[in-house]
Amino acid sequence: IPALQNTENGRYIIKIEDATSIFRIFDALNLDPDVTGIRLNDTLVSKPCCQGAFVRGAFLSGGSVAAPDTRYHLEFSTPYRSFSDALVSLLEQLSLAPRVTMRAGKYMIYLKRSEAIEELLTRAGAHQAALAVMQAKVVKEVRNGVNRYVNCETANISKTVEAARMQTQAIRRLSENGRLDALPETLRLTAQLRLGKLPQPQNA
């Protein structure tokens, strides 16, 4: 009978100490008990349904995903090089482009693209989590689009205000030098309107 143990980080450890049960598990996974380390038997993930089940198990045992409204990051953690290589190979077959790094003596296999995270969660059967990533992505894209529009409009307004200020200064210098009245009538009237001075109507 397996013993279930809850660890401090919220994960569960299933302990099996009966030799017969252990050999049955090794036989089911087609593993050699005399070979140290954990590896992946390719025959177990030859079908898409099996690949999804394996990814789901790997994530439940050593995976984590960041809140999608903050950043896109999903990772697996394992202390075994052989298992890390096998998982990377499987994820590459699924076109998920995983990356690998070391952290605290463990291999960290991670995904940074939102599309890859959505695909992995969907294959693992975590459809609600995949939808949450998609929703967060849409919200970010809309927010970024609005910010770009607002920034563009703000820049245009600033440029318009600066141009108007420079024009007003130039017109005032012309007026102070007595050269404003020498301008062609249309240009002079435009300059007066820029200063907010409406031309006086001529008496008949």
Secondary structure, 3 states (H helix, E strand, C coil): CCEEEECCCCCEEEECCCHHHHHHHHHHCCCCCCCCCCCCCHHHHCCHHHHHHHHHHHHHHHEEECCCCCCCCEEEEECCHHHHHHHHHHHHHCCCCCEEEEECCEEEEEECCHHHHHHHHHHCCCHHHHHHHHHHHHHHHHHHHHHHHHHHHHHHHHHHHHHHHHHHHHHHHHHHCCCCCCCCHHHHHHHHHHCCCCCCCCCC
